[in-house]
């Protein structure tokens, strides 16, 4: 599956403004811990890099192909075996682990079990996966702390992409205006594990003409994107209310740039 990175789309639309729209402005977050550095006066406990639920899911989720979830689960189980073998060799002093191998050896049986449940939900719900920790805990018989560690391991290796979400609540009532809701998940195939898979489990290489065609297509898309205005960039890459908000901000940036070019300050003599 192709991973859609929401952070890149947002950064492109707001690059010239130097602002981030991932979280509501009422939350002050700490980049080091990923949690709110101090509570806002509303008490909103929204975590860093959260995006409003309902504004991005159509672009984030992807319907898995027939048999794709089964293949991903087999690869995860093979990766678990490969990690155990790498760990034994490293302990015996027969191998110095690379950076990719050090990530692979962190994979646990609990993480594979959690991944199996996520893949099951992806297959049954046409790729729309947003279980709560309580659901994953009940389905796997694992504790919440184990679930949290498993999701971190899977994300670090590259078996899934996780996006935090928040939702708005009654703005007229007392207390927080936003509330954290369940994360959205998208299973993926990490390239770093393919070297440890049997040949029959590896994707077939593309023909040379297909590779060249993809290179040319990527260049054409990059050239087209480079020519977009801030407004068009936001409209093309981000949907929903967030896309409309970014498009409006982009239109303001475009207008100010045009005005600055027309009424440029003369050079001092």
C-alpha positions in Angstrom: 0.0 0.0 0.0 1.1 3.6 -0.6 1.4 5.6 2.6 -0.1 9.1 2.5 1.8 11.4 4.8 -0.6 14.1 6.1 2.3 16.0 7.7 3.9 16.5 4.3 0.7 17.8 2.7 0.1 20.2 5.5 3.7 21.5 5.5 3.5 22.2 1.8 0.4 24.2 2.1 1.7 26.2 5.1 5.4 26.2 4.4 5.5 29.9 3.6 3.5 30.7 6.6 5.6 28.6 9.0 2.6 27.3 10.9 1.2 23.9 11.8 -2.5 23.1 11.6 -2.3 19.5 13.0 -3.6 20.4 16.4 -6.2 22.9 17.6 -4.6 26.2 18.7 -6.0 25.9 22.2 -3.4 23.2 23.0 0.3 24.0 23.8 2.3 20.8 23.1 5.8 19.6 23.9 7.7 18.2 20.8 9.9 16.2 23.1 7.2 14.2 24.9 4.4 14.3 22.4 2.0 15.5 25.2 0.6 18.8 26.2 3.3 20.8 28.0 0.7 22.5 30.2 -3.1 22.4 30.1 -4.9 25.2 28.3 -7.5 27.1 30.3 -10.2 24.9 28.6 -8.4 21.8 29.9 -8.4 20.2 26.4 -6.2 17.0 26.7 -5.4 16.8 22.9 -2.1 15.1 22.0 0.4 16.6 19.7 0.0 15.9 15.9 -3.7 15.1 16.3 -6.0 15.8 13.4 -9.8 16.4 13.7 -11.8 13.2 13.1 -13.8 13.3 9.9 -11.4 15.6 8.0 -8.8 13.2 6.5 -10.0 9.6 6.8 -11.1 9.3 3.1 -7.5 10.0 2.0 -5.9 8.1 4.8 -7.6 4.7 4.6 -7.2 2.3 1.8 -9.2 -0.8 0.9 -6.8 -3.9 1.0 -6.5 -6.0 -2.1 -7.7 -9.6 -2.0 -5.4 -11.7 0.1 -3.2 -8.7 1.1 -4.0 -8.8 4.8 -3.1 -12.5 4.9 0.2 -11.8 3.2 1.0 -9.0 5.6 0.3 -11.3 8.6 2.6 -14.1 7.2 5.3 -11.5 6.7 4.9 -10.2 10.2 5.2 -13.8 11.6 8.3 -14.5 9.5 9.8 -11.2 10.7 9.2 -12.3 14.3 11.2 -15.6 13.6 13.9 -13.6 11.8 14.2 -11.2 14.8 14.6 -14.1 17.2 17.4 -15.6 15.1 19.1 -12.2 14.8 18.9 -11.8 18.6 20.5 -15.2 19.2 23.3 -14.5 16.7 23.9 -11.1 18.3 24.1 -12.6 21.9 26.5 -15.2 20.7 28.7 -12.5 19.2 28.4 -13.9 15.7 26.7 -10.8 14.3 26.7 -7.0 14.7 23.2 -5.8 14.1 22.5 -3.0 11.6 20.1 -0.2 12.4 17.3 -2.0 10.5 18.0 -5.3 12.3 17.9 -3.6 15.7 14.4 -2.5 14.9 13.4 -6.0 13.7 14.6 -7.7 16.9 12.2 -5.5 18.9 9.2 -7.2 17.3 7.3 -9.3 19.9 4.6 -12.0 19.7 2.2 -9.5 21.4 2.9 -7.0 18.6 2.1 -9.6 16.0 -1.1 -10.5 17.8 -2.1 -6.8 17.8 -1.2 -6.5 14.1 -3.4 -9.6 13.4 -6.4 -7.9 14.9 -5.7 -4.7 13.0 -5.5 -6.6 9.8 -8.7 -8.4 10.6 -10.5 -5.1 11.0 -9.0 -3.8 7.8 -10.3 -6.8 5.9 -13.8 -6.7 7.5 -14.2 -2.9 7.3 -12.7 -2.2 3.9 -9.6 -0.6 5.3 -11.3 1.6 7.9 -9.4 0.8 11.1 -9.9 3.0 14.2 -10.2 0.6 17.2 -9.8 1.9 20.8 -7.2 0.5 23.2 -10.1 -1.1 25.0 -11.2 -3.0 21.9 -7.7 -4.2 21.1 -7.2 -5.2 24.7 -10.5 -7.2 24.7 -9.8 -8.8 21.3 -6.2 -9.9 22.1 -6.5 -10.5 25.9 -3.5 -8.1 26.4 -3.2 -5.2 28.8 -3.4 -1.6 27.7 0.3 -1.0 28.4 1.2 -4.0 26.3 -1.1 -2.7 23.5 0.6 0.7 23.6 4.1 -0.9 23.4 3.0 -3.2 20.6 1.6 -0.3 18.5 4.8 1.7 19.0 6.9 -1.3 17.8 4.7 -1.9 14.8 4.9 1.8 13.8 8.7 1.9 14.4 9.3 -1.1 12.1 6.9 0.2 9.5 4.1 -2.3 9.7 1.5 0.4 10.2 0.9 4.1 10.0 -0.9 5.6 13.0 -2.7 9.0 13.1 -4.0 10.5 16.3 -7.5 12.1 16.1 -9.5 14.5 18.2 -13.1 15.6 18.0 -15.0 18.7 18.9 -17.4 18.8 21.8 -20.0 21.4 22.9 -18.2 24.8 22.7 -20.9 26.6 24.6 -20.6 24.4 27.7 -18.0 24.4 30.5 -14.8 22.5 30.2 -12.7 21.4 27.2 -13.7 22.2 23.6 -11.9 19.2 22.2 -11.5 15.5 23.2 -9.1 12.9 22.1 -10.7 10.0 20.2 -9.4 6.7 18.9 -6.4 6.6 16.5 -6.7 5.8 12.8 -4.5 2.9 11.6 -3.3 1.8 8.1 -1.4 -1.5 7.7 1.7 -1.2 5.5 4.6 -3.4 4.2 8.0 -2.2 5.6 10.7 -2.5 2.9 13.4 -3.2 5.6 12.0 -6.7 6.4 11.8 -8.0 2.8 15.5 -9.1 2.8 14.6 -11.6 5.6 11.7 -13.1 3.7 11.8 -16.2 1.5 12.0 -15.5 -2.2 8.4 -16.6 -2.8 7.2 -14.0 -0.3 9.0 -11.1 -1.8 7.2 -8.8 -4.4 8.2 -9.5 -7.9 10.5 -6.7 -9.3 9.0 -4.4 -11.8 10.1 -4.5 -15.5 12.6 -1.9 -16.6 10.0 -0.1 -18.7 7.6 0.1 -15.8 10.3 1.5 -13.6 11.2 4.2 -16.1 7.5 5.0 -16.6 7.1 5.5 -12.9 10.1 7.7 -12.7 8.7 9.9 -15.5 5.3 10.0 -13.9 6.8 11.0 -10.6 8.7 13.8 -12.3 5.6 15.1 -14.1 3.6 15.1 -10.8 6.4 16.9 -9.0 6.5 19.6 -11.7 2.8 20.0 -11.6 2.8 20.3 -7.8 5.6 22.8 -7.9 3.5 25.1 -10.1 0.5 25.1 -7.8 -0.4 28.1 -5.7 -0.7 27.7 -2.0 -4.5 27.7 -2.3 -4.5 25.0 -5.0 -1.9 22.9 -3.1 -4.2 22.8 0.0 -7.2 22.0 -2.1 -5.5 19.2 -3.9 -3.7 17.5 -1.0 -6.0 17.8 2.0 -9.8 17.2 2.0 -12.6 18.0 4.3 -12.8 21.0 6.6 -9.1 21.1 7.2 -8.5 21.4 3.4 -11.0 24.2 3.2 -9.3 26.0 6.0 -5.8 25.5 4.5 -7.1 26.6 1.0 -8.4 29.9 2.6 -5.1 30.5 4.3 -3.3 29.7 1.0 -5.4 32.2 -0.9 -4.4 34.9 1.6 -0.7 34.0 1.2 -1.1 34.1 -2.6 -2.8 37.5 -2.5 -0.1 39.0 -0.2 2.6 37.7 -2.5 0.9 39.3 -5.6 0.6 42.6 -3.7 4.2 42.6 -2.6 5.3 42.1 -6.2 3.1 44.9 -7.5 4.0 47.3 -4.7 7.5 46.4 -4.0 9.6 48.7 -1.9 12.1 50.7 -4.0 15.8 50.3 -3.4 17.4 53.0 -1.3 20.0 55.0 -3.1 
